[in-house]
Amino acid sequence: MAQAGLGEAQPAAVNLSADPAWSVYAFERDGVAYYQVNDLAGQVVLIIANIDSTFWTLPAGKAPVRTSLPSRQLPLPQNSRRRTVFQGPDFSLVVHGEGRDAIWSVESASGGKEFGLMLDWVSTLQRLSAAGLAGAHAPLSVGRMSRWNSSNLEAEQARGCREACPAS
């Protein structure tokens, strides 16, 4: 990560973009990582700051952009084009849509794992229900699972299967 150049049109940093329509530059200072997105004209569009799993935006660029963060998720436009602009080990930066209607989204790398675990849990609930054993586990509804992290899901799924899951 570069140590200087944040906010510049052509910073002395490596372009990390996965999409040729954008440039993404990474900076680090005092334990904070910054990811700057520029358009092809070199204009700063967006700067995301990050410490551990906390993300926020900086007031950069000529026009404000709508950004969905893990802590403050915006509804994403339906049937819009989704493009991954940056793919890091802990998160991806994705743009949904085009132009002024576009929404930028910081997507946690763990999100896919948790979604997969929720699908596994739904399958477990279906097997319990088919075996007539879902009543004891009914308080844990699928709707509530979105607030759970992967550790909660794994522990509850293991507990439920140990107690009552028929073999698949």
Beta strands, then each sheet from edge to edge (+ up, - down):
strand 1: 23-29
strand 2: 32-38
strand 3: 44-51
strand 4: 54-57
strand 5: 66-68
strand 6: 82-87
strand 7: 91-96
strand 8: 103-108
sheet 1: 1+ 2- 3+ 4-
sheet 2: 5+ 8+ 7- 6+
end
